[in-house]
């Protein structure tokens, strides 16, 4: 249940500051003239406001607008990389050999959890990925949207749960699809300086006018990426090769780098005016792909290669004389369809919109080059692991009433309701992928080695339903001061209800300079996948290099009940994460082409999700799990649970400075973000607390410059990441490794051949810069930290041909 005291406290503090701003504004204001219309060059935004003509400069909260050109001209096919290169407070990791996270990569805004940022497409909530990532984070997969289909992206850097509901603690990313008639396409190829990671992209777009009453835009894209490897041979592999010169040991035995990946993505975006008072729209995305990634090498001298009396003639060395590194594969399908009607009545004073949206993300896992050793000679060497699926159905009714209260301009009153149904489905893999074979009694590992299959007992369909109602008001008290308020009530079937609120204000000192501030409460509801899903995983002890098995179980399941029998343990059902957000800043724009903004913020979050400490099982507890037919129970070393585990405070500043005139465009952006653990289990664990607080750079910045010289456009971008900390893995007491600040320079040259065709060549990280080498897991062949907040593969060059008419 949401603590209403947080709601009251947040709004009280907000009211004190913003009403003070209002009283100052009212006292100074002597004119009741209407506001001027937005200038032509101002971008009209649709995120964070329901007022029809709000501009980025006129926003009551900080917002970035990334143009379609900046998005589609990036070297990477992954939208996450493009965002990370344009928004300093947005960071993304690659996480090689991190199971499904190598394909569905975690990204953070302002250093918060990936699922604490809400993703919209054309203003409508985007469904989540089926993957539960680090600490159970379940966010939308931005990589499923083709960058070439995007008109612009609006990034609201402010808490907005009171406006949009669950997840919008860090902010909102709203992807606006292209809606103009015309035809276009592109072809691109790229390769890393090291000679690997070859990538190819092809795409096209066709936009049609619908009898001057609307448009239909179809976009498609295909990509094919090869692996990269920045690895050294493992020391134990070198030793094994020297001891067994007749065995051909691969070098390296495992690859640290980007996975092999290919896929396709399609979008449809359409709108149609049936009359002057009624219009409709339909937009959809569909895509799929597959990928393959290495797992840890299994050394022939490790316990995995033990023999048994049950299968006296079975020796795993006969199959894998040089050991084996399992190949982990994923096949995914993603679908989203949204349709709606909208119109206006009462002389356009009341506008309405009804919409229905459905989204689905399904991931199927497979693993090959491995074994279920407990089955001995009866085990296959490749397995179908099972699938995860996330389904969401959203129904929305939204209304906006424009009313004259005798203020400087019309008041904007928005209200509406939402019904959302989430369904999380786990489907089992083939029996051999999770079966406990006869040889398990003698210590041979059960299940497909490297990634257990989902068993019948772990499978099922889990649902959560929610209903919401909101009210959002913007009041232009004078031609200089606007006050905004919002409140939202939401009820969830699985954990209770929430009440969130927001108050915001903007005071315009001059037509060029404005002060803005917001305060809000927010929340993020637990998902069905986080509440009920269970799975086993294999890990590698970095000291002994022996493989072990862990289990992660539902906090309301039978395993949690067994662990709760311990006197000092209290595994609890999941509750919502709760936040209080504050922002305050200045925005500036001038007719000379200069724009600037500075925004300070603080985000306090309680009950953050985390993975509990591992509970090492006693023999008695393990026997209880076996009696419950828990998959792989006989080999499980530890069990864990998702819990509302800790509290944090994040403080920071965003600074943006731009200049554009004629042939020259300059943009500088800087973010400082510091997160501190203020309570919970992490506060008591100094090691984990340090890694959590310092795992991402506190300082990051971008500086870009574009210069047009006739038919040529020369571009450059300097990306800077400050220092950050990772685990060292050292046994000498130095448990942390600090990585220094790192800068990367990107350059490009575009030749506009004519009005419809262009050719671009460029290089990301043109100086082929690499970060400090990592000590953590170096005995596994790792050179650069797997947790780096930037690409560690060195320089990449690319060429791209575009046509558009």
Secondary structure, 3 states (H helix, E strand, C coil): CCCHHHHHHHHHHHHHHHHHHHHHHHHHCCCCCCCCCCCCCCCECCCCCCCCCCECCCCCCCEEEEEHHHHHCCCCCCHHHHHHHHCCCEEECCCCCCHHHHCCCCEEECCCCHHHEEEEECCEECCCCCCCCHHHCCCCCHHHCCHHHEEEEEEECCCCHHHHCCCCCCEEEEEEECCCCEEEEEEEEEEECCCCCCEEEEEEEEEEECCCCEEEEEEEEEEEECCCCCECCCHHHHHHHHHCCCCCCCCCCCCCCCCEEEEEEEEEEEEEEEECCEEEEEEEEEEEEEEEEEEEEECCCCHHHCCCCCCCCCCHHHCCCCCEEEEEEEEEEEEEEEEEEEEEECCCCEEEEEEEEEEEEEEEEEEECCCCHHHHHHCCCEEEEEEEEEEEEEEEEEEEEEECCCCCCCEEEEEEEEEEEEEEEEEECCHHHCCCCHHHHHCCCCCCCCCCCCCCCCCEEEEEEEEEEEEEEEECCCCCEEEEEEEEEEEECCCEEEEEEEEEEEEECCCCEEEEEEEEEEEECCCHHHHHCCEEEEEECCCCCCEEEEEEECCCCHHHHHHCCCCCCCCCCCCCEEEEEEEEEEEEECCCCEEEEEEEEEEEEEEEEEECCCEECCHHHHHHHHHCCCCCHHHEEEEEEEEEEEEEEEEEEEEEEEEEECCEEEEEEEEEEEEEEEEEHHHHCHHHHHHHHHCCCCEEEEEEEEEEECCEEEEEEEEEECCEEEECCCCCCCCEEEECCEEEEEEEEEEECCCCEEEEEEEECCCCCCCCCCCCCHHHCECCCCCCCCCCCCCEEEEEEEEEC
